[in-house]
Amino acid sequence: MIFYTLKYIQNNQNADKAILYGLMLVAAFAMIIFTLLYLHNRFCYKIS
């Protein structure tokens, strides 16, 4: 049976959190870009 040390578990948790935060930032950035593109397209048709 493999027993993990506390330091190993903490390092894995930190890596998981870093990956999660990175994915959240990418998702938020993509959402902002698509929202801006949608609003820009909407305003272009409203003015014309």
DRENTIZA-426736 format. One record per residue (C-alpha): residue number from 1; x, y, z. Coordinates in pm, 1 decimal, m for minus. Layout:
BEGIN
rec resi: NUM, u: X, v: Y, w: Z
...
This chain:
BEGIN
rec resi: 1, u: 0.0, v: 0.0, w: 0.0
rec resi: 2, u: 126.5, v: 348.9, w: m83.7
rec resi: 3, u: 114.6, v: 609.9, w: 192.0
rec resi: 4, u: 149.2, v: 972.1, w: 85.8
rec resi: 5, u: 313.7, v: 1234.1, w: 303.6
rec resi: 6, u: 132.4, v: 1549.3, w: 406.8
rec resi: 7, u: 371.4, v: 1759.1, w: 197.0
rec resi: 8, u: 290.6, v: 1553.9, w: m115.9
rec resi: 9, u: m84.7, v: 1597.6, w: m62.5
rec resi: 10, u: m47.9, v: 1972.4, w: m2.7
rec resi: 11, u: 162.5, v: 2012.6, w: m318.1
rec resi: 12, u: m100.6, v: 1831.7, w: m524.9
rec resi: 13, u: m377.2, v: 2047.1, w: m380.3
rec resi: 14, u: m182.1, v: 2361.8, w: m466.4
rec resi: 15, u: m128.3, v: 2240.7, w: m822.7
rec resi: 16, u: m498.3, v: 2157.5, w: m857.6
rec resi: 17, u: m595.4, v: 2503.2, w: m731.7
rec resi: 18, u: m353.6, v: 2670.0, w: m973.1
rec resi: 19, u: m499.6, v: 2475.2, w: m1266.3
rec resi: 20, u: m854.0, v: 2559.5, w: m1152.9
rec resi: 21, u: m773.3, v: 2931.2, w: m1121.7
rec resi: 22, u: m609.0, v: 2928.2, w: m1463.9
rec resi: 23, u: m913.4, v: 2767.5, w: m1623.8
rec resi: 24, u: m1142.6, v: 3015.4, w: m1448.6
rec resi: 25, u: m938.7, v: 3307.9, w: m1581.7
rec resi: 26, u: m947.3, v: 3169.1, w: m1935.5
rec resi: 27, u: m1324.5, v: 3114.5, w: m1912.7
rec resi: 28, u: m1382.8, v: 3465.4, w: m1774.8
rec resi: 29, u: m1163.6, v: 3620.9, w: m2044.2
rec resi: 30, u: m1347.0, v: 3429.0, w: m2318.4
rec resi: 31, u: m1683.6, v: 3533.8, w: m2175.7
rec resi: 32, u: m1579.5, v: 3900.3, w: m2174.1
rec resi: 33, u: m1455.0, v: 3880.4, w: m2534.3
rec resi: 34, u: m1772.3, v: 3711.3, w: m2660.2
rec resi: 35, u: m1991.0, v: 3959.1, w: m2470.0
rec resi: 36, u: m1806.5, v: 4252.6, w: m2624.2
rec resi: 37, u: m1834.1, v: 4101.1, w: m2972.8
rec resi: 38, u: m2206.6, v: 4035.9, w: m2921.9
rec resi: 39, u: m2274.4, v: 4389.5, w: m2800.1
rec resi: 40, u: m2066.1, v: 4541.7, w: m3080.1
rec resi: 41, u: m2258.2, v: 4341.4, w: m3338.7
rec resi: 42, u: m2590.4, v: 4434.1, w: m3177.0
rec resi: 43, u: m2512.1, v: 4806.5, w: m3174.6
rec resi: 44, u: m2397.7, v: 4799.2, w: m3538.3
rec resi: 45, u: m2735.6, v: 4667.1, w: m3651.3
rec resi: 46, u: m2930.9, v: 4903.1, w: m3426.4
rec resi: 47, u: m2766.4, v: 5217.6, w: m3568.7
rec resi: 48, u: m2792.6, v: 5122.0, w: m3936.7
